[in-house]
């Protein structure tokens, strides 16, 4: 008996898992069926239960998450984003330190002379040291805005690191799904080829006794060759996908069917839209817009009077010794700066443009989620519809084959048409199921992220 359905798995989609599992029937079973040229496999269409237990689903999810982590560990591009995020965090410390007191020591040493009223007072080696202690007193918030600018840029860099992580995760999951798709397609075409090979064998026996059936044998062989070509093409595409996948996760690849139950749970439209509004990429654009606004405020504040307090002292040694010190406030007041106003207007416009770009991206993302959600729903619905048609298709093809073999009431063309239709439906089912899972992966990427969805 089949194990119970996974508690969180959509019951309709669970039916699809059963057929996906049953497409992976052992070669010995398929060979037995092909030998008789009539499928004994009405059981293979019994999809009223799933063979994937909650424990299996959890193991498959962890396996896929492990592949994603391996891809991240191997990615140099992701490593570069980590260093950029750390550099941006250091920029924040640099900007905030500008509000703290700064102490500088300067000095000179060398020969010199001094005189008073034209009378030389001595010459020789002279040394001078000057100590300056200064700190902003009032700057109209310039340092604060610069720190905020750097903070938002650091947040954008951090979000950029997460975004790079999600892109790698999505590429990895997509390649894993494509590997499963073409692996399943190859098995469908292999079973189709075995069925046609059985028909060719039967026709060879018939042709020995009835030479007038030779044209049917030629037709069957042509169909077999076409199916074998499709099988070969599926294997070639599978190898290409596996080559790309190895670039991400290394040479050790798990069985391709091990993730068949991970991406079948489709979130609701409301949840998908909510996740998209809080997505990492949206937060990145928001941080960039805020950074542009803080940069504009800092530029405007820098064009206003700047006040610093200052403590200075110096000491000179040589033929004569001297020293002095001072305490006061230094200030800078812009009087005439023709470039100030255009620069301020440009910075304000850039900040407004960044804010509009953020709002446009958020608006587009909402509708993109709706589109992808509809694609996933349509794909899964199509898979369920194909399953229902497959029941009847299986009955028709076996009945047609029996009528051709035993009663002679059907032509070979009827048999091949029924077989071709049946295996085309099985291939369509595989495509529909994996199209739906690809859309679910994209929904994860548009929302809370592939990595967090696998946790």
N, C-alpha and C positions, 0 to 999 in steps of 0.2 A: 504493500500500500504506500501511496505517496505521502510524504510528511505534510503537516498542516501548513497553510499559507503563512507567510511572514506577517506579523501583526500590522506593521506600518505599510505594507505593500498594497497598492491599489488592486482590488480583486480583479478588475478587468485586465489590467496590465500583467497581473500574475499569470493569466492564461497564456500570454505571449511567452513568458519564460519557459513554460512547459514545452511549447513547440520548439523554442530555440534549443532546449536541452535534447529533445527527441530528434532534432536534425543531426545530432552528434552520435547517432546510433553506431555501434561497432561495425567494422567492415565485414566481419564474419556474418552478421545478421543481414546486411545489405547484399552480400554475396549469395546467401541462401535465397533471398527474395528474387534476385536477378536470375538465379539459375532456373527458377520456375516461371519467370517472366510475368508473374502475378504477385503483387505485394501482399504479403501476409500481415502487413503492418497497419491495419486499422487502429491498432493500439497507439501508433506513432501520432495519430491525430486526436488522441484522447487527452485534451488539454484542460480538463476540469480541475486539475491540481497542479501544484508546482513542486519541483524536486529541490528547490532552494530553501533551506531552513534559515531561520534568523541567524544561527551561528555561522553558516556558510556565507551569508550576506555580509556579516561583520568581518569575517576573515578576508573576503574579497575587497571590502572597502579599505581595510588596513593594508592590503597588498598594493592597491592602487595608490594610497597615500604614501606608501614607502617608495613607489616608483617616482612620484612627484618630488619627494624629498631628495632622492638620489639625483634627479635632474637639477635641482637647485644647488646641491653640493658640487656638481660638476660644471655648473655654468659660470664662466668668467664674466659674462655681462652682468649677471646678478651680483657677483662679487664686487664689480666696479661700482654699482649703485650703493652698496653698503659703505664703501669708502667715501663716496660723495655725500652720503647722509651724515657720516661722522665729521667730514670737513665742514658741512653747513652748521652742525652743532657747535663746532669751535668758533665759527664766525659769530655766533650769538654771544659767546663769552667775550670775544673781542669788542663787539659793539657795546655791550653792557659795561665793560671796563672803562669806557671813555668817561663815565660819570664819576669815577673814583679819582682821588688825588694822584698826581704824577710827580715824581721827584727825579730831577736830572742833575748830573754833575758834569761840568765841562772844565777844561783846563788848557793852559798853554805853557810852554817852556822853551827858552831860547835867549840869545843875547839881546840886550836893549840898553837904552839910556834914557835919562829924564833930565829936564831943565826947568828952571823957573825964572821968568823975566830975562831969558837969554843966558842965564848962569847955569852951567851944568852942575847937576847935583850928583852925578855918578853914572857909571855904566858898568855893565857886566851881565852875568847870567841872571835872568829873571824868570820866575814861575808865578802863575796866576791860576787860581781855582775859583769857580763860580758854582754855587748851589742854588737851584730853582725848584720851588714847590708850588704847583698850580693845580687848580681844579675848577670845573665849571661852576659858576654861581647862579646864572639865570640865562637860559638859552631858548626860551619859548618852546620847550619840549623837543628840541632837535635830537638830543641823545635818546630820549624815550622813543621817538618815532623811528630812529635808526635801529634801535634794539628790536622794536616790534617788526620792522621790515626784515631783519635778519631772522627773527623767530619764525615768521610766516614762510620765509624761504627754506628754513630748516624743516619745517613741517611739510612743505611741498617736496623737499628732497626725501624725507622719510616716506611720504606717500608714494613718491616715485619708486623707491625701493620695493614697497609692497606691490605696486603696479607691475614692476618687472617680474616679481615673484609670481603674480597671478597670470601674467602672459606665458611664462614658462610652464606653469601648472596646466593652463588651458591647452597649450600645444601638446604637452605630454598626454593628457587625457584624450584629446582628439585623435592623436596618433594611435593610442591604445584601442580606441573605438574603431578606427579605420582598419586596424589589424584584425580585430574581431569580425568586422563586416566582410572583409575579403577572405578570411579563413572560412567563414560560414558559406559564402558564395562558392568557394572552391569545393566544399563538401557537397553542396547541392548539385553542382555540375558533375562531380565525381559519381554521385548516385545516379544522375541522369545518364551519364555515359555508360555506367554498368547496365542500366535498363536497356539502352539502345544496343549495347553489345550483346545482350541476351537475345534481343529481337533479331539482330543480324545472324547470330548462331542458329536460331530457329529457322530463319529464311534460307540459310545455306542448306539445311536439311531438306526443306521443302523444295528448293530449286533442283536438288539432285533427282527428285522424283518428278518434278514438273518444271521443265525448262521455260515455260511461258511466264513463270513468276520471276524471271531474272531481273526485270525492270524494277520490281519491288525491292529486290536485294540491293540494287544500285542506289535506289532512293534511301534505303535504310542506312547504307554505308555512308552516304553523303551527310545525312543528318548526324550520324555518329561522329564524323569528322568535324562538323560544325560545333558539336557539343564539346568535343575534346579541345578544340581551339578556344572556346570560352573558358574551359577549365584551365588551360595553359595560361591564358591571359590573366585570370584571377590569381593564379600562383605567382606570376611575374609581378603583378601589382602588389601582392602580399609581401614579396621579398623587398620591393622598393620601400614600402611603408616600414617594414622591420628595420631596414638600413637607416632610415631617418630616425626611428625610435631609438636605435642603439646609440645614436649621436647624443641623445639626451640621457639615457639611463644605463648605458653600457651594454655589454654583450649578453648578459644574463637576462633573458626574457621569460616571464611566466607563461603558462598556458593561456592561449588567447581567449578562451571561453570563461576565464575565472572572474571577469568583471561584468558578466551578463545581467546581474541583478542590482548593480550599484546605482545606476542612473535611471531607474524606472519610476521613481517617485516624483511626480510633477507638482511643484508648489502651486498654490492658488494665485490668481491674477493679482489680488490685493497684496498678498505677501511678496510677490515678485516685484511689484511696483515700489512697495515700501523699502525692500532691500536695495533696489536700484537707487532710490533717493539718498540712501545712506552709504552708497558704494564708495570704495576707496578712491576711484578715479574722480568722482564728483567732489570729494573732500580735497583732492589735489588741486583741482581747478579753483575751488573756493579759497584755498591757502594762497594760490598765486594771485588771485584778485585782491585779497587782503594785503599781500605784500606790495602790490603796486600802489594801493591806497596809502599804506604807511610810508612808502618811498616818496610819494607826492607830498605828504604832510611834512616829512623831514626836509625836503627841498624848500618848501615854503618857510618853515621855521628857520632854516639856515640863512634866509635873506633878511631876517629881522636882527635887531641889535643883539650882540652876544657879549655876556659879561663873565669874567673869570676872576677869582681871587688869586693873589700871587704873593709869595714870600721869596725873596732873593737875597743872597749874601755872597761876597767875594773876598778873597784874600790874595795879596801880592807879596812875594818875597824877592829880594834882590838888593841892590845898593841901598834902596829905601824900602821900608815895609809899610804897607797900607792895607786898609780893609774898609768895607762898607756893607750895609744891609738895607733892605727896604721891604715894606709891607703895604699892599694896596690892592686896588681893583683895576684890572685891565679890561678894555672894552673895544669892540669893533662895531661901528655903525655904518652900514652901507648908505652912501649919499647918492651917487649916480652909478647905476648899473643897468645899461640898456638891455642886457640879455636876461635879466632876472624875470620880468613878467612873461616873456615868451616861454622860458623854461618852465615856469610854474604852470602856465596854461597847458603846455604839452604833457607834463606829468599828470595833471588832473584828467586830461582826455584819455591818456593811456590807462589810468585807473578805471575810468568809466567803461572803456572798451573791454578791459579784463572782466569786469562785473557782468557786462552783457554777454560775453563769451561763456561765462559760467552758467548764466541763466539759460542760454540757448542750448548748451550741452545737457543740462538737466532736463529741459523740455524734450529734447530729441531722445534722451535715454528712456524716458517714460514710454514714448511711443515705440521705441525699439524693443523694449521688454514686451509690450503688448503684441508686437509682430512675432517675436520669437516664441512667446507662449502659445500663440495660435498655431505656429508651425509645429511645435511639439505636440499639441493636442491633436492636430490633424494627422500627424504621423502615427501616433499611437492608435487613434481611431481607425486609420487605414490598415494598420497591422491587425486589429481585431476583426475588421471586415474581411480581410484576406483569409484569416483563420476560418471564418464561417464558410467562405466559398471553398476553401480547401477540403472541407468535409465532403461536399458534393462532388468536387473535382476528383477526389480519390475514388469515390464510388463509380463515377462515370468512366474513368480510365481503366479500372479493373474490369468493369462489365464490358467495355468495348474490346479489351484484349481477349477476354474469354469468348465473346461472340465471334471474334476474328479467328481465334485458334480452334475452337471446338465446333462452332456452328457455321462458320463461313459466311455470316450475315453482315459482316463489316469488312471494309477494305483496310489495307495497311495504312493508307493515308489517314483514315479515321483514327487508327491506333496512334500514329505518330502525332497527329493533331492533339489528341487527348493527353498524351504524355508531355508534349511541348507546353500545352496550356498549364498542366499541373505543376511542372517544375518552374515555369515562369512565375506562377503564383508563389511558389516557395521562395524564389529569388526576390520577388517583390516584397514578401513578408520580411525577409532579412533586411532589405533596404529600408523599409518603413520603420522597423524596430530600431535600427541604428540611427536613422535620421532623427527619430524622437529623442534618443539618448544624446546625440550631438547637440540638439536644441536645449536639452536640460543642462548640459555642460556649459553652453553659452549663457543660459539664464543664470547659472551660478556665477559666471564671470561678470555678468552685468550687475549682479547683486552683491551679496556678502563675500563672494570670492570662492574659487574652486578649493583652495587650501582649507579654509574654515569649514566648507560644506562637507569635506571628507573626514573631518574630525569627529 
